[in-house]
Amino acid sequence: MSLYKNRYRQNTLRLSNWDYSSPGYYFVTICTKDKQCYFGEINSSTIKYSTIGKKTIYLWNQIPQHFSHVELDKWILMPNHIHGIIILKERKSIYEDFNKFSKPISCSLSTVINQFKASVTRWCNQNDFKHFSWQKSFYEHIIRSEASLASIREYIANNPIKWELDEYYQ
């Protein structure tokens, strides 16, 4: 962490020279605040989702209906995080989302994730789950090869099996 205006801030892992609205495959991990297990529990490698977990699954699957340039690949909701591969497709117009002030671009990966997180949080607040909260930011990895894509898909599929090895397993 580093200081900015006398406040700690998390250093970004984002590539400074990469356009995160460009077409490609992106592996993302989004965690709950303090790694709290809001989404359910795993017993014998089987996930039993909570009410929040079921709604989160529904809202994750809705992403392509809100962002026409997005497809979802392999993903899994774990008790305290979600892993997923998001595919950003080519947009119809290069001017569609131009933003000269460097604020989040409407077709960028960050905007997709932020809107997803906001929709889950909004639903939780409206349904008396006000204790729910996301960790700030998210992890992302640009997938650049078929071998990497296959490896990440396998990692996602095997995540419930390895839950007991997770440092936040309860």
Steps between C-alpha positions, in 0.01 A plus 500: 500500500608855442397840626305748292389825666598348838266202451590142426390373166530163338751483219337389179598188313349640180733544205544872445530463124204264449154610385263300722214564260681319219369162384644200679464239768539616860518284812354683799470429870266710712508453878269596782623744761722330758442174308166449678310192376176663388431281198462160662707208621680202356465150641671206329584717198131587452389862524176585681417860415344750737228743393768759421694237306198407288432864416867559421490209253189644339658847468829359365307318227322829417825683411478428123146637491622832638823510298449379143876479441553253789487121505553282805723196482574261787428638848425388855359665810683394814395583860697826507599575140418450136740388227402557142621539147348803331526541126490854365399497134566757230266798521308627201639853516836626620325820612239314700675548832767761448592672825775760485502559877618149596194420707372145475411426140155348468622191318808440715555199722494726808160639410356152449634382838398819682144477364477133601626573851263795532200292393576230761553763770181684404298176515652415840415844639143475371455154653632553853848363437658835581804330657615381154798676347755446225875539526619808315616440145548155349775278362534464125727312265508547124482156337737495206519138387288188457722319752439771760126493428488122547699522823274770643186307405640197684588716801143633514350151468721363779449791739232331719717190538783716638279708732630336817850615405383864470642719776150640564332159524288485814 
